[in-house]
């Protein structure tokens, strides 16, 4: 089954002197769907690997999101479709 939605990405410790920490939440477009609990990634490389390799988003979608993160501390990746297997990586908020 396909699950269309958006990925909300936040840089949770921007401005601190620690390794960057990012939170990624999937928000389904289906009004009956449930938002997921955020996944946490330490370092930009692990975030990039998740978006580009695990979810197979192209660089044309990942690079603008990373640029937006650097500018504002958050980014939205619209029109993402996750399989049930990919959704299994997230826990749904009850």
SVG drawing of the C-alpha trace seen along z (x, -y; Angstrom):
<svg xmlns="http://www.w3.org/2000/svg" viewBox="-10 -31 41 35">
<polyline fill="none" stroke="black" stroke-width="0.4" points="0.0,0.0 1.2,-3.5 1.2,-6.2 1.4,-9.8 2.5,-12.6 5.2,-15.0 8.4,-14.7 8.9,-17.4 12.6,-17.8 13.8,-19.9 17.3,-20.6 16.6,-20.2 19.9,-21.5 20.8,-24.2 23.1,-26.8 24.6,-24.5 28.1,-23.2 27.1,-19.5 26.9,-17.3 23.8,-18.3 20.6,-16.4 17.7,-16.1 14.2,-14.9 12.1,-13.6 8.4,-13.1 6.0,-11.8 2.7,-13.6 0.2,-11.7 -2.0,-13.7 -4.9,-11.3 -7.0,-13.0 -7.6,-9.6 -3.8,-8.9 -1.8,-9.5 1.4,-11.5 4.4,-9.6 6.7,-10.0 9.9,-11.6 13.0,-9.6 16.3,-11.1 19.5,-11.3 22.9,-12.5 24.9,-14.3 24.0,-15.5 25.5,-12.3 23.1,-10.0 20.1,-12.3 21.3,-12.3 21.7,-8.5 18.2,-8.1 16.6,-10.4 18.6,-9.6 19.4,-5.9 16.7,-4.4 13.8,-6.4 15.4,-6.7 14.6,-10.4 16.7,-11.9 19.4,-14.5 17.1,-17.1 14.8,-16.7 17.4,-16.1 19.8,-18.9 17.2,-21.7 15.9,-20.3 19.4,-20.4 19.9,-23.9 16.6,-25.0 17.7,-23.3 20.9,-25.3 19.0,-28.6 16.0,-28.2 16.5,-25.1 13.5,-23.2 12.4,-21.9 9.5,-20.2 9.8,-17.5 6.4,-17.4 4.9,-14.6 6.7,-11.7 5.1,-8.3 6.2,-5.6 5.5,-1.9 4.1,0.0 7.6,1.3 9.0,-2.2 6.2,-3.3 7.3,-0.5 10.4,-2.5 8.2,-5.2 6.0,-4.7 2.5,-6.2 1.3,-8.7 -1.8,-7.3"/>
</svg>
